[in-house]
Amino acid sequence: MEIINPRSIKKIADARKVIFDLQEKVIQLEQVLDDLARAVEIATVSGQFHITESFRMTAIEMLEDRIVDSTVDSHDNEDLKVRIYE
């Protein structure tokens, strides 16, 4: 999904459709995030971290249709390193 310049929308009907589509996307993302947060909470309490895998995969699927800002280099996070402390 590309970022939409609000000034490029000339018709009210087009603006309403964009608003509706974005609201649907936000609702779907909130649901996935809520499910993921609950799965992590349960996994933390129970120590069964394998149960988070299906929720993680669903989140990754949702991110495939992320909003893309063409002004930002998409390779900015390639060198991102994650450290896990115990």
N, C-alpha and C positions, 0 to 999 in steps of 0.2 A: 504494500500500500504506500503510495507516495504522499508526501505532505501537500496539502491543498492550500493555496494562497487564497485567503478569504476575499480578497479584492477581485479575484477571477470569477467569482460566482455572481452572476448578473440576475438570475431569476429566483424568485422566492421559492418556487417548487424545488429547484436544484439545491438551495440552501437547506430546505427542510429534509430532503433526502440525505444530504451529507450529515446533518445533525443526527438523524435517525440511525444511519449506518454506524456513526461513531459511538452513539449511545449503546447500540447493540454490542459493539466490540468491547466497550468498557465493562458492560455487564458480564460478558463471557469471561473476560480477563479477571474480573473480581471473583467470579465463581471458582475459576481454576486456582487463583491465589488463595482463596479461603480453604479449598480442599487440600491444597498443598500445605498450608499452615497447620491444619488439623492433623494431617498425616504425620508431619514432623513432630507435633506435640505428642501424639500417641507413641511414635517411635522413640522419642526421648524418654517418656515415662516407662515404656515397656522394654526398651533396649532392642527392639526388633526393627532395625533400620531398613531391612529389606522391603518393608511394606510401603516405603516412600517411592519405590521405583516406578510404579504405574502412574503415580501423580506427577513425578518428574517428567516422564515421557509425554504426558498430556500437556504439561507446561511448554515443553520444547515444541510440540506440534502447534500450539497457539502462537508461539514466537516466530514461526515460519512466515506468518503474514504480518510481521511487524511494520510499523510506519517507518519509512526510510526518508531520511533527510539528505538530499543530494549534496548539500553544502558541507557535510561531515564525511571525512574519509572512513569508509566502512572497515578499514584495516586497523583502526586505532587501537582495538583491544586484542590484536593478535599476540602481542607480547605480554599480555596480562598473566601474571603468575598468582596462583593461589597457594597459601601456606596454611597447613592444618596444624594447630597446636593441641597437645593433649595435656 
